[in-house]
Amino acid sequence: MKRTKRTARPPVTRERALETAVAIADASGIEAVTMRRLAQELGVEAMSLYHHVANKDAVLDGMVDIVFEQVQLPAPDGPDWRQAMRDRAVSMREVMLRHPWSLAIMESRTSPGPATLRHHDAIIGCLRGANFPIPMAAHATSVLDAYIFGFVLTEVNLPFDDATSPSEMEQMVEGMLASFPADDYPHLLEMSAEYILQPDYSYAAEFLYGLDLILDGLEARVHALPGIVSE
């Protein structure tokens, strides 16, 4: 009787375990990431997995670090802090949209990995290099992260996306508006008709508009500080 040759599985490593955990979360959500499920995907017994990752918290820490590793960081001593912060924000949004489960855990970890620490350090370094005092650097980091996270949270929960056709969008909005008296909400109807239902409308485009408003405000604030010379 001829034996069937088995395909050898690649060895389990910490890196492979974390990449597999990210793939599970991308496909099924963060709730699907369990040590049992991870071991099954890797083709090993659950107990042997603990030789590579101490526990589920270590898995989550590593997953967050993988996400931060994918975000574009400002170059050290870059000449344009504003463009660097803009590029980083755009990159962060794109990465979080690829891994929407990360929204729930990215800022919750108490044992951050090297990529996470490198990310935050690079942002602070960029701002400090642009003459942001420590308090202003903290304010800038906080407001930018709050905006990015909040926008993406809204974006992933909207009932439509950029792939929604104008006709589908119109049907959706009209269905929503049909549930209440039109005369009671004239401003909502006006915005829907003149802006949201236009063929070129894209909610994603709102991200850059809001981001530039924040950067405008930060730029004005830092240039108004004593001793700061506008370029």
ROSE-4610 file (N, C-alpha, C; in Angstrom, 1 decimal, always signed):
// ROSE-4610
residu = [M/M/M/K/K/K/R/R/R/T/T/T/K/K/K/R/R/R/T/T/T/A/A/A/R/R/R/P/P/P/P/P/P/V/V/V/T/T/T/R/R/R/E/E/E/R/R/R/A/A/A/L/L/L/E/E/E/T/T/T/A/A/A/V/V/V/A/A/A/I/I/I/A/A/A/D/D/D/A/A/A/S/S/S/G/G/G/I/I/I/E/E/E/A/A/A/V/V/V/T/T/T/M/M/M/R/R/R/R/R/R/L/L/L/A/A/A/Q/Q/Q/E/E/E/L/L/L/G/G/G/V/V/V/E/E/E/A/A/A/M/M/M/S/S/S/L/L/L/Y/Y/Y/H/H/H/H/H/H/V/V/V/A/A/A/N/N/N/K/K/K/D/D/D/A/A/A/V/V/V/L/L/L/D/D/D/G/G/G/M/M/M/V/V/V/D/D/D/I/I/I/V/V/V/F/F/F/E/E/E/Q/Q/Q/V/V/V/Q/Q/Q/L/L/L/P/P/P/A/A/A/P/P/P/D/D/D/G/G/G/P/P/P/D/D/D/W/W/W/R/R/R/Q/Q/Q/A/A/A/M/M/M/R/R/R/D/D/D/R/R/R/A/A/A/V/V/V/S/S/S/M/M/M/R/R/R/E/E/E/V/V/V/M/M/M/L/L/L/R/R/R/H/H/H/P/P/P/W/W/W/S/S/S/L/L/L/A/A/A/I/I/I/M/M/M/E/E/E/S/S/S/R/R/R/T/T/T/S/S/S/P/P/P/G/G/G/P/P/P/A/A/A/T/T/T/L/L/L/R/R/R/H/H/H/H/H/H/D/D/D/A/A/A/I/I/I/I/I/I/G/G/G/C/C/C/L/L/L/R/R/R/G/G/G/A/A/A/N/N/N/F/F/F/P/P/P/I/I/I/P/P/P/M/M/M/A/A/A/A/A/A/H/H/H/A/A/A/T/T/T/S/S/S/V/V/V/L/L/L/D/D/D/A/A/A/Y/Y/Y/I/I/I/F/F/F/G/G/G/F/F/F/V/V/V/L/L/L/T/T/T/E/E/E/V/V/V/N/N/N/L/L/L/P/P/P/F/F/F/D/D/D/D/D/D/A/A/A/T/T/T/S/S/S/P/P/P/S/S/S/E/E/E/M/M/M/E/E/E/Q/Q/Q/M/M/M/V/V/V/E/E/E/G/G/G/M/M/M/L/L/L/A/A/A/S/S/S/F/F/F/P/P/P/A/A/A/D/D/D/D/D/D/Y/Y/Y/P/P/P/H/H/H/L/L/L/L/L/L/E/E/E/M/M/M/S/S/S/A/A/A/E/E/E/Y/Y/Y/I/I/I/L/L/L/Q/Q/Q/P/P/P/D/D/D/Y/Y/Y/S/S/S/Y/Y/Y/A/A/A/A/A/A/E/E/E/F/F/F/L/L/L/Y/Y/Y/G/G/G/L/L/L/D/D/D/L/L/L/I/I/I/L/L/L/D/D/D/G/G/G/L/L/L/E/E/E/A/A/A/R/R/R/V/V/V/H/H/H/A/A/A/L/L/L/P/P/P/G/G/G/I/I/I/V/V/V/S/S/S/E/E/E]
num = [1/1/1/2/2/2/3/3/3/4/4/4/5/5/5/6/6/6/7/7/7/8/8/8/9/9/9/10/10/10/11/11/11/12/12/12/13/13/13/14/14/14/15/15/15/16/16/16/17/17/17/18/18/18/19/19/19/20/20/20/21/21/21/22/22/22/23/23/23/24/24/24/25/25/25/26/26/26/27/27/27/28/28/28/29/29/29/30/30/30/31/31/31/32/32/32/33/33/33/34/34/34/35/35/35/36/36/36/37/37/37/38/38/38/39/39/39/40/40/40/41/41/41/42/42/42/43/43/43/44/44/44/45/45/45/46/46/46/47/47/47/48/48/48/49/49/49/50/50/50/51/51/51/52/52/52/53/53/53/54/54/54/55/55/55/56/56/56/57/57/57/58/58/58/59/59/59/60/60/60/61/61/61/62/62/62/63/63/63/64/64/64/65/65/65/66/66/66/67/67/67/68/68/68/69/69/69/70/70/70/71/71/71/72/72/72/73/73/73/74/74/74/75/75/75/76/76/76/77/77/77/78/78/78/79/79/79/80/80/80/81/81/81/82/82/82/83/83/83/84/84/84/85/85/85/86/86/86/87/87/87/88/88/88/89/89/89/90/90/90/91/91/91/92/92/92/93/93/93/94/94/94/95/95/95/96/96/96/97/97/97/98/98/98/99/99/99/100/100/100/101/101/101/102/102/102/103/103/103/104/104/104/105/105/105/106/106/106/107/107/107/108/108/108/109/109/109/110/110/110/111/111/111/112/112/112/113/113/113/114/114/114/115/115/115/116/116/116/117/117/117/118/118/118/119/119/119/120/120/120/121/121/121/122/122/122/123/123/123/124/124/124/125/125/125/126/126/126/127/127/127/128/128/128/129/129/129/130/130/130/131/131/131/132/132/132/133/133/133/134/134/134/135/135/135/136/136/136/137/137/137/138/138/138/139/139/139/140/140/140/141/141/141/142/142/142/143/143/143/144/144/144/145/145/145/146/146/146/147/147/147/148/148/148/149/149/149/150/150/150/151/151/151/152/152/152/153/153/153/154/154/154/155/155/155/156/156/156/157/157/157/158/158/158/159/159/159/160/160/160/161/161/161/162/162/162/163/163/163/164/164/164/165/165/165/166/166/166/167/167/167/168/168/168/169/169/169/170/170/170/171/171/171/172/172/172/173/173/173/174/174/174/175/175/175/176/176/176/177/177/177/178/178/178/179/179/179/180/180/180/181/181/181/182/182/182/183/183/183/184/184/184/185/185/185/186/186/186/187/187/187/188/188/188/189/189/189/190/190/190/191/191/191/192/192/192/193/193/193/194/194/194/195/195/195/196/196/196/197/197/197/198/198/198/199/199/199/200/200/200/201/201/201/202/202/202/203/203/203/204/204/204/205/205/205/206/206/206/207/207/207/208/208/208/209/209/209/210/210/210/211/211/211/212/212/212/213/213/213/214/214/214/215/215/215/216/216/216/217/217/217/218/218/218/219/219/219/220/220/220/221/221/221/222/222/222/223/223/223/224/224/224/225/225/225/226/226/226/227/227/227/228/228/228/229/229/229/230/230/230/231/231/231]
x = [+0.8/+0.0/+0.9/+0.6/+1.4/+1.0/+2.0/+1.7/+1.6/+0.7/+0.5/+1.5/+2.3/+3.3/+2.7/+3.0/+2.5/+3.3/+2.6/+3.3/+3.8/+5.0/+5.6/+5.1/+4.6/+4.2/+5.4/+5.4/+6.5/+6.5/+7.7/+7.8/+7.1/+6.5/+5.8/+6.9/+6.7/+7.6/+6.7/+7.2/+6.4/+5.9/+6.7/+6.3/+5.2/+5.3/+4.3/+3.0/+3.1/+1.9/+1.2/+1.9/+1.3/+0.7/+1.4/+0.9/-0.4/-0.5/-1.7/-2.8/-2.5/-3.5/-4.1/-3.2/-3.7/-4.6/-4.3/-5.1/-6.5/-6.5/-7.8/-8.6/-8.0/-8.8/-9.3/-8.4/-8.9/-10.1/-10.1/-11.2/-12.4/-12.2/-13.4/-13.6/-12.7/-12.8/-11.9/-11.7/-10.8/-11.3/-12.6/-13.2/-12.9/-12.5/-12.2/-10.8/-10.0/-8.6/-8.6/-8.5/-8.3/-7.1/-6.5/-5.4/-5.7/-6.9/-7.4/-7.5/-8.1/-8.2/-6.9/-6.0/-4.7/-3.9/-4.0/-3.3/-3.8/-5.1/-5.7/-5.2/-5.2/-4.7/-3.2/-2.5/-1.0/-0.8/-1.8/-1.7/-0.9/-1.0/-0.3/-1.3/-0.8/-1.6/-1.5/-2.6/-2.7/-1.6/-1.2/-0.2/+1.2/+1.5/+2.8/+2.9/+1.7/+1.7/+2.3/+2.2/+2.7/+4.2/+4.9/+6.4/+6.8/+5.8/+6.1/+5.5/+4.3/+3.6/+3.1/+3.4/+3.1/+1.6/+0.8/-0.7/-1.4/-2.7/-3.4/-3.0/-2.7/-2.3/-1.0/-0.1/+1.1/+0.8/-0.2/-0.7/-1.2/-2.1/-2.7/-1.6/-0.7/+0.4/+1.2/+1.5/+2.2/+1.4/+0.1/-0.7/-0.7/-0.9/-0.8/+0.5/+1.6/+2.9/+3.0/+2.4/+2.4/+1.7/+0.6/-0.2/+0.6/+1.2/+2.0/+3.2/+3.8/+4.9/+4.5/+3.3/+2.8/+2.6/+2.6/+2.3/+3.5/+3.4/+4.5/+4.9/+6.2/+6.6/+7.3/+7.3/+8.0/+9.5/+10.2/+11.7/+12.3/+13.4/+14.1/+14.6/+14.3/+14.7/+14.2/+13.0/+12.4/+12.2/+12.2/+12.1/+10.7/+9.7/+8.3/+7.4/+7.3/+6.5/+5.1/+4.5/+3.1/+2.8/+3.7/+3.5/+3.8/+4.7/+5.0/+3.8/+3.2/+2.0/+0.9/+0.7/-0.3/-0.2/+1.1/+1.4/+1.2/+1.6/+1.4/+0.0/-0.9/-2.3/-3.0/-2.6/-3.2/-2.8/-1.5/-1.1/-1.8/-1.9/-2.6/-4.0/-4.7/-6.1/-6.1/-5.3/-5.2/-5.0/-4.0/-3.7/-4.8/-5.5/-6.6/-7.8/-8.0/-9.1/-8.8/-7.5/-7.1/-7.3/-7.2/-7.3/-8.3/-9.6/-10.5/-10.6/-10.3/-10.3/-9.3/-8.3/-7.3/-7.8/-8.9/-9.5/-9.8/-10.2/-10.6/-9.4/-8.2/-7.1/-5.8/-5.7/-4.4/-3.9/-4.8/-4.3/-4.6/-4.9/-5.2/-4.1/-3.0/-2.0/-1.1/-0.7/+0.2/+1.6/+1.8/+3.1/+3.4/+3.6/+3.8/+5.1/+5.1/+6.2/+7.1/+8.2/+9.2/+8.6/+7.8/+7.2/+6.3/+5.5/+4.6/+5.4/+6.4/+7.2/+7.9/+8.4/+9.1/+8.2/+7.0/+5.9/+5.7/+5.4/+5.1/+6.3/+7.5/+8.7/+9.0/+8.8/+9.1/+8.1/+6.9/+5.9/+6.4/+6.7/+7.1/+8.4/+9.3/+10.6/+10.4/+9.5/+9.2/+8.7/+7.8/+7.2/+8.2/+9.0/+10.0/+11.0/+11.4/+12.3/+11.8/+10.4/+9.8/+9.5/+10.2/+10.1/+8.7/+8.1/+6.9/+7.4/+7.0/+7.3/+6.6/+7.1/+6.6/+5.0/+4.5/+3.0/+2.3/+2.8/+2.2/+2.4/+3.5/+3.7/+2.6/+2.4/+1.4/+0.0/-0.3/-1.6/-1.8/-0.8/-0.9/-1.1/-0.3/-0.4/-1.8/-2.3/-3.6/-4.7/-4.7/-5.8/-5.8/-4.6/-4.4/-4.9/-4.5/-4.9/-6.4/-6.9/-8.4/-9.1/-8.7/-9.3/-9.2/-8.0/-7.8/-8.7/-8.6/-9.3/-10.8/-11.3/-12.7/-13.2/-12.5/-12.9/-13.0/-12.0/-12.0/-13.2/-13.4/-14.5/-15.8/-16.0/-17.2/-17.3/-16.1/-16.1/-16.4/-15.9/-16.1/-17.5/-18.2/-19.6/-20.7/-20.3/-21.2/-21.9/-23.2/-23.9/-23.5/-22.5/-22.1/-20.6/-20.0/-18.6/-18.4/-17.1/-16.8/-17.2/-17.5/-17.9/-19.5/-20.2/-21.6/-21.9/-22.7/-23.0/-23.9/-23.9/-24.8/-26.3/-26.7/-28.1/-28.4/-27.4/-27.6/-27.6/-26.7/-26.7/-28.0/-28.5/-29.8/-30.9/-31.0/-32.0/-31.9/-30.7/-30.4/-30.8/-30.4/-30.7/-32.2/-32.8/-34.3/-35.0/-34.6/-35.2/-35.1/-34.0/-33.8/-34.7/-34.7/-35.5/-37.0/-37.4/-38.8/-39.5/-38.6/-39.2/-39.5/-39.3/-39.7/-40.2/-41.0/-41.6/-40.5/-40.6/-39.5/-39.5/-40.7/-40.7/-40.0/-39.9/-39.3/-37.8/-37.1/-35.7/-35.2/-35.5/-35.1/-33.6/-32.8/-31.4/-30.7/-31.3/-30.8/-31.1/-32.3/-32.7/-31.9/-31.6/-30.8/-29.4/-28.8/-27.4/-27.4/-28.4/-28.5/-28.7/-29.5/-29.8/-28.7/-28.0/-27.1/-25.6/-25.4/-24.0/-23.9/-24.6/-24.3/-24.8/-25.8/-26.4/-25.7/-24.8/-24.1/-23.2/-23.0/-22.3/-20.8/-20.2/-18.8/-18.6/-19.7/-19.6/-18.8/-17.9/-17.2/-16.9/-17.4/-17.2/-15.7/-15.0/-13.5/-12.8/-13.3/-12.7/-12.8/-13.7/-13.8/-12.6/-11.9/-10.8/-9.7/-9.3/-8.3/-8.7/-10.0/-10.5/-10.3/-10.8/-10.7/-9.3/-8.5/-7.1/-6.4/-6.6/-6.0/-6.5/-7.7/-8.2/-7.4/-7.2/-6.4/-5.0/-4.3/-3.0/-2.8/-3.9/-3.9/-3.9/-4.7/-4.8/-3.5/-2.9/-1.6/-0.5/-0.5/+0.5/+0.4/-0.9/-1.1/-0.7/-1.0/-0.7/+0.8/+1.5/+2.9/+3.7/+3.2/+3.8/+3.5/+2.5/+2.1/+2.8/+3.6/+4.3/+5.5/+5.8/+6.9/+8.2/+9.0/+10.3/+10.3/+9.1/+9.0/+8.9/+9.8/+9.9/+9.2/+8.2/+7.5/+8.4/+8.4/+9.2/+8.5]
y = [-1.2/+0.0/+1.3/+2.2/+3.3/+4.4/+4.9/+5.9/+7.3/+8.1/+9.4/+10.3/+11.0/+11.9/+13.1/+13.4/+14.6/+15.8/+16.9/+18.2/+18.7/+18.9/+19.4/+20.8/+21.0/+22.3/+23.1/+24.4/+25.2/+25.2/+25.3/+25.3/+26.4/+26.2/+27.3/+28.2/+29.5/+30.5/+31.5/+32.4/+33.5/+34.3/+34.7/+35.5/+34.9/+33.6/+32.9/+32.9/+32.6/+32.6/+33.9/+35.0/+36.4/+36.7/+36.4/+36.6/+35.9/+34.6/+33.8/+34.4/+34.9/+35.6/+36.8/+37.6/+38.8/+38.3/+37.2/+36.7/+36.3/+35.6/+35.2/+36.4/+37.4/+38.6/+39.4/+39.4/+40.1/+39.4/+38.1/+37.3/+37.3/+37.2/+36.8/+37.7/+38.7/+39.6/+39.2/+40.2/+39.9/+38.9/+38.7/+37.7/+36.3/+36.1/+34.8/+34.3/+35.3/+34.9/+34.3/+33.0/+32.3/+31.4/+31.0/+30.1/+28.8/+28.3/+27.0/+27.2/+28.3/+28.5/+28.8/+29.5/+29.8/+28.5/+27.6/+26.3/+25.5/+25.5/+24.7/+25.2/+26.6/+27.1/+26.8/+26.7/+26.4/+24.9/+24.1/+22.6/+22.1/+22.6/+22.1/+22.0/+21.3/+21.2/+22.6/+22.9/+24.2/+24.4/+23.3/+23.5/+23.8/+23.3/+23.5/+25.0/+25.7/+27.0/+27.9/+27.5/+28.4/+28.4/+27.6/+27.7/+28.9/+29.5/+30.6/+31.9/+31.8/+33.0/+32.6/+33.5/+33.1/+32.9/+33.8/+33.7/+34.6/+34.7/+35.5/+37.0/+37.5/+38.9/+39.1/+38.2/+38.3/+38.3/+37.5/+37.4/+38.8/+39.4/+40.7/+41.8/+41.7/+42.7/+42.6/+41.4/+41.2/+41.6/+41.3/+41.7/+43.2/+44.0/+45.4/+45.9/+45.3/+45.7/+45.5/+44.4/+44.2/+45.3/+45.8/+46.8/+48.1/+48.5/+49.7/+49.6/+48.4/+48.3/+48.7/+48.6/+48.8/+50.3/+51.1/+52.6/+53.3/+54.2/+55.0/+56.0/+56.1/+57.0/+58.2/+59.3/+60.5/+60.2/+60.7/+60.5/+61.4/+60.9/+61.7/+63.0/+64.1/+65.4/+65.8/+65.3/+65.7/+67.2/+67.8/+69.2/+69.8/+68.9/+69.4/+68.6/+69.1/+68.3/+68.1/+69.2/+69.1/+68.0/+67.9/+66.9/+65.5/+65.4/+64.2/+63.7/+64.6/+64.2/+63.8/+64.5/+64.2/+62.8/+62.6/+61.3/+60.1/+60.4/+59.4/+59.1/+60.2/+60.0/+59.2/+59.6/+58.8/+57.4/+57.1/+55.7/+55.0/+55.7/+55.0/+54.6/+55.5/+55.2/+54.0/+54.0/+52.9/+51.6/+51.6/+50.3/+49.9/+50.8/+50.4/+49.9/+50.5/+50.0/+48.5/+48.2/+46.8/+45.9/+46.4/+45.7/+46.3/+46.4/+47.1/+46.7/+45.4/+44.9/+45.6/+46.2/+46.9/+48.1/+48.7/+49.9/+49.6/+48.4/+48.0/+47.8/+47.6/+47.2/+48.0/+48.8/+49.4/+50.3/+50.9/+51.8/+51.2/+49.9/+49.3/+48.4/+48.3/+47.3/+48.0/+47.2/+47.7/+47.2/+46.3/+45.8/+46.1/+47.3/+47.6/+47.0/+46.7/+46.1/+47.2/+46.8/+47.8/+48.6/+48.0/+48.8/+49.9/+49.5/+50.5/+51.6/+51.3/+52.3/+53.2/+52.6/+53.3/+54.3/+53.9/+54.7/+56.0/+55.8/+57.0/+57.9/+57.3/+58.0/+58.9/+58.3/+59.0/+60.2/+60.1/+61.2/+62.3/+62.0/+63.0/+63.7/+62.8/+63.4/+64.3/+64.0/+64.9/+66.2/+66.2/+67.5/+68.3/+67.6/+68.3/+68.9/+68.2/+68.8/+70.0/+70.2/+71.3/+72.4/+72.3/+73.3/+73.3/+72.1/+72.0/+71.8/+72.6/+72.3/+71.0/+70.4/+69.1/+69.2/+70.2/+70.2/+70.3/+71.1/+71.2/+69.9/+69.2/+67.9/+66.9/+67.0/+66.1/+66.4/+67.7/+68.1/+67.6/+67.8/+67.5/+66.0/+65.2/+63.7/+63.3/+63.8/+63.4/+63.8/+65.0/+65.4/+64.7/+64.4/+63.7/+62.3/+61.6/+60.2/+60.1/+61.0/+61.0/+61.2/+62.1/+62.3/+61.0/+60.5/+59.3/+58.1/+57.8/+56.7/+56.9/+58.1/+58.4/+58.4/+58.9/+58.9/+57.4/+56.6/+55.2/+54.5/+54.7/+54.0/+54.3/+55.6/+56.0/+55.3/+55.4/+54.9/+53.4/+52.6/+51.1/+50.8/+51.7/+51.4/+52.0/+52.8/+53.3/+52.2/+52.4/+51.4/+51.5/+52.3/+52.4/+52.6/+52.5/+52.8/+53.4/+53.6/+54.2/+53.3/+52.0/+51.1/+51.2/+51.9/+52.1/+53.0/+52.6/+53.4/+54.5/+55.6/+56.8/+56.3/+55.4/+55.0/+54.2/+53.4/+52.7/+53.6/+54.6/+55.7/+56.4/+56.8/+57.5/+56.7/+55.4/+54.6/+54.5/+54.3/+54.2/+55.4/+56.6/+57.9/+58.1/+57.9/+58.1/+57.2/+56.0/+55.1/+55.6/+56.1/+56.7/+57.9/+58.8/+60.0/+59.8/+58.7/+58.4/+58.1/+57.8/+57.4/+58.5/+59.8/+60.9/+62.0/+62.9/+64.0/+65.0/+65.2/+66.0/+67.4/+68.0/+69.4/+69.6/+68.5/+68.7/+68.8/+68.4/+68.3/+68.9/+70.2/+70.8/+70.9/+71.1/+71.2/+69.8/+68.8/+67.5/+67.1/+67.5/+67.2/+68.0/+69.3/+70.1/+69.5/+69.1/+68.5/+67.2/+66.4/+65.2/+65.4/+66.3/+66.6/+67.3/+68.2/+69.1/+68.6/+67.6/+67.2/+65.7/+65.0/+63.6/+62.8/+63.2/+62.5/+62.9/+63.8/+64.1/+63.0/+62.8/+61.7/+61.6/+62.7/+62.7/+62.7/+62.5/+62.5/+61.2/+61.5/+60.4/+60.7/+59.9/+60.2/+60.1/+59.3/+59.2/+60.5/+61.3/+62.6/+63.5/+63.3/+64.1/+64.0/+62.9/+62.6/+63.7/+63.9/+64.9/+66.3/+66.6/+68.0/+68.2/+67.3/+67.4/+67.4/+66.6/+66.5/+67.8/+68.4/+69.7/+70.8/+70.8/+71.7/+71.6/+70.4/+70.2/+70.7/+70.3/+70.7/+72.3/+72.9/+74.4/+74.9/+74.4/+74.9/+74.7/+73.5/+73.2/+74.2/+74.4/+75.3/+76.7/+77.2/+78.5/+78.6/+77.6/+77.6/+77.6/+76.8/+76.7/+77.9/+78.5/+79.7/+80.9/+80.8/+81.9/+81.9/+80.8/+80.6/+81.6/+82.1/+83.0/+82.3/+83.1/+82.5/+81.6/+81.4/+80.5/+81.5/+81.2/+82.0/+81.3/+81.9/+81.2/+81.2/+80.0/+79.8/+80.4]
z = [+0.0/+0.0/+0.0/-0.9/-1.1/+0.0/+0.7/+1.7/+1.1/+1.6/+1.1/+1.8/+1.0/+1.5/+2.1/+3.4/+4.1/+3.8/+3.6/+3.4/+4.8/+4.9/+6.2/+6.5/+7.7/+8.1/+8.5/+8.3/+8.8/+10.3/+10.9/+12.3/+13.0/+14.1/+14.9/+15.5/+15.3/+15.9/+16.5/+17.3/+17.9/+16.7/+15.8/+14.7/+13.9/+13.6/+12.8/+13.6/+14.9/+15.8/+15.7/+15.8/+15.9/+14.5/+13.4/+12.1/+11.9/+12.4/+12.3/+13.1/+14.3/+15.1/+14.4/+13.7/+13.0/+11.9/+11.2/+10.1/+10.6/+11.7/+12.3/+12.6/+13.3/+13.6/+12.4/+11.3/+10.1/+9.5/+9.6/+9.0/+9.8/+11.1/+12.0/+13.2/+13.4/+14.5/+15.7/+16.6/+17.7/+18.6/+18.7/+19.6/+19.2/+17.9/+17.4/+17.8/+18.3/+18.6/+20.0/+20.1/+21.3/+21.2/+22.3/+22.2/+21.5/+21.8/+21.1/+19.6/+19.2/+17.7/+17.1/+17.8/+17.2/+17.1/+18.1/+18.0/+16.9/+16.7/+15.6/+14.2/+14.1/+12.8/+12.5/+13.6/+13.5/+13.4/+13.7/+13.6/+14.7/+15.9/+17.1/+18.2/+19.3/+20.5/+21.2/+21.9/+22.6/+23.6/+24.3/+25.3/+24.7/+23.5/+22.9/+22.4/+22.3/+21.8/+22.9/+24.1/+25.3/+25.3/+24.5/+24.4/+23.6/+22.9/+22.0/+22.4/+23.0/+23.5/+24.9/+25.9/+27.3/+27.5/+26.9/+27.2/+26.1/+26.3/+25.3/+25.3/+26.5/+26.6/+25.8/+25.8/+25.0/+23.5/+23.1/+21.7/+21.3/+22.2/+21.8/+21.8/+22.7/+22.7/+21.3/+20.9/+19.7/+18.5/+18.5/+17.3/+17.2/+18.3/+18.2/+17.7/+18.1/+17.6/+16.1/+15.6/+14.1/+13.4/+14.0/+13.4/+13.4/+14.5/+14.6/+13.6/+13.4/+12.5/+11.1/+10.7/+9.4/+9.1/+10.1/+10.0/+9.6/+8.6/+8.2/+9.3/+9.6/+10.7/+10.1/+10.8/+10.3/+10.4/+9.4/+9.3/+10.4/+11.0/+12.1/+11.5/+12.2/+11.8/+10.4/+10.1/+8.8/+8.7/+7.5/+7.4/+7.6/+7.4/+7.4/+8.4/+9.6/+10.6/+10.2/+9.6/+9.2/+8.2/+7.1/+6.1/+6.8/+7.7/+8.3/+9.2/+9.9/+10.7/+9.8/+8.7/+7.7/+7.1/+6.7/+6.1/+7.1/+8.3/+9.4/+9.7/+9.7/+10.0/+8.9/+7.6/+6.5/+6.5/+6.8/+6.9/+8.1/+9.2/+10.3/+10.0/+9.3/+8.9/+8.0/+7.0/+6.1/+6.8/+7.7/+8.4/+9.3/+10.0/+10.9/+10.1/+8.9/+8.0/+7.6/+7.4/+7.0/+8.2/+9.4/+10.6/+11.6/+11.3/+12.1/+13.5/+13.8/+15.1/+16.0/+15.4/+16.2/+17.0/+16.5/+17.2/+18.6/+18.9/+20.3/+21.2/+20.7/+21.6/+21.5/+20.5/+20.2/+21.3/+22.0/+23.1/+24.5/+24.5/+25.8/+26.4/+25.7/+26.1/+27.1/+28.2/+29.2/+29.1/+28.1/+27.8/+26.3/+25.9/+24.5/+23.9/+22.7/+22.0/+21.4/+20.8/+20.3/+19.2/+18.3/+17.2/+17.7/+18.8/+19.4/+20.0/+20.8/+21.4/+20.4/+19.4/+18.3/+17.6/+17.4/+16.8/+17.6/+18.8/+19.7/+19.8/+20.0/+20.1/+18.9/+17.7/+16.5/+16.3/+16.7/+16.6/+17.5/+18.8/+19.7/+19.2/+18.7/+18.2/+17.1/+16.2/+15.0/+15.5/+16.4/+17.0/+17.8/+18.5/+19.3/+18.4/+17.3/+16.3/+15.6/+15.6/+15.0/+16.1/+17.2/+18.3/+19.0/+19.0/+19.9/+21.3/+22.3/+23.7/+24.1/+25.1/+25.6/+25.7/+26.4/+26.5/+25.2/+24.2/+22.9/+22.1/+22.3/+21.6/+22.2/+23.5/+24.1/+23.6/+23.5/+23.0/+21.5/+20.7/+19.3/+19.1/+19.9/+19.8/+20.2/+21.2/+21.8/+20.8/+20.3/+19.4/+18.1/+17.5/+16.3/+16.4/+17.5/+17.7/+17.9/+18.7/+19.0/+17.6/+16.8/+15.5/+14.6/+14.5/+13.6/+14.1/+15.4/+15.9/+15.8/+16.1/+16.1/+14.7/+13.7/+12.3/+11.8/+12.1/+11.6/+12.3/+13.6/+14.2/+13.6/+13.2/+12.5/+11.1/+10.4/+9.1/+9.0/+9.9/+9.8/+10.2/+10.8/+11.3/+10.4/+9.4/+8.5/+7.7/+7.3/+6.5/+5.0/+4.7/+3.3/+3.3/+2.1/+1.9/+0.5/+0.1/-1.2/-2.3/-2.1/-3.1/-3.4/-2.5/-2.6/-3.8/-4.7/-5.9/-5.5/-6.4/-6.1/-6.0/-6.8/-6.7/-5.4/-5.0/-3.8/-2.6/-2.6/-1.6/-1.5/-2.7/-2.7/-2.1/-2.5/-1.9/-0.4/+0.1/+1.5/+2.3/+1.8/+2.4/+2.4/+1.2/+1.1/+2.0/+2.2/+3.1/+4.6/+4.9/+6.3/+6.5/+5.5/+5.6/+5.6/+5.0/+4.9/+6.2/+7.2/+8.5/+9.4/+9.0/+9.8/+8.9/+9.5/+8.7/+8.2/+6.9/+6.2/+6.7/+7.0/+7.4/+8.8/+9.5/+10.9/+10.8/+9.7/+9.6/+8.3/+8.1/+6.8/+6.5/+7.5/+7.3/+7.0/+7.6/+7.3/+5.8/+5.4/+4.0/+3.1/+3.4/+2.5/+2.3/+3.4/+3.3/+2.5/+2.7/+2.0/+0.5/+0.2/-1.3/-2.0/-1.3/-2.0/-1.8/-0.9/-0.6/-0.6/+0.3/+0.5/-0.8/-1.4/-2.6/-3.9/-3.9/-5.1/-5.6/-6.9/-7.4/-6.9/-6.6/-6.2/-4.7/-4.0/-2.5/-2.0/-1.1/-0.5/+1.0/+1.9/+3.3/+3.6/+2.9/+3.2/+2.9/+2.0/+1.7/+2.9/+3.8/+5.0/+5.9/+5.8/+6.7/+6.5/+5.3/+5.0/+5.3/+5.1/+5.4/+6.9/+7.7/+9.1/+9.6/+9.0/+9.4/+9.2/+8.0/+7.7/+8.7/+9.1/+10.1/+11.4/+11.8/+13.1/+12.9/+11.8/+11.5/+11.4/+10.8/+10.7/+12.1/+13.0/+14.4/+15.1/+15.0/+15.7/+15.2/+13.9/+13.3/+13.8/+13.9/+14.4/+15.9/+16.6/+18.1/+18.3/+17.6/+17.9/+17.4/+16.3/+15.9/+16.8/+17.5/+18.4/+19.8/+20.0/+21.3/+21.3/+22.5/+22.6/+22.2/+21.4/+20.9/+19.7/+19.1/+17.9/+16.7/+15.8/+14.6/+13.4/+12.8/+11.7/+10.5/+9.8/+8.6/+7.4]
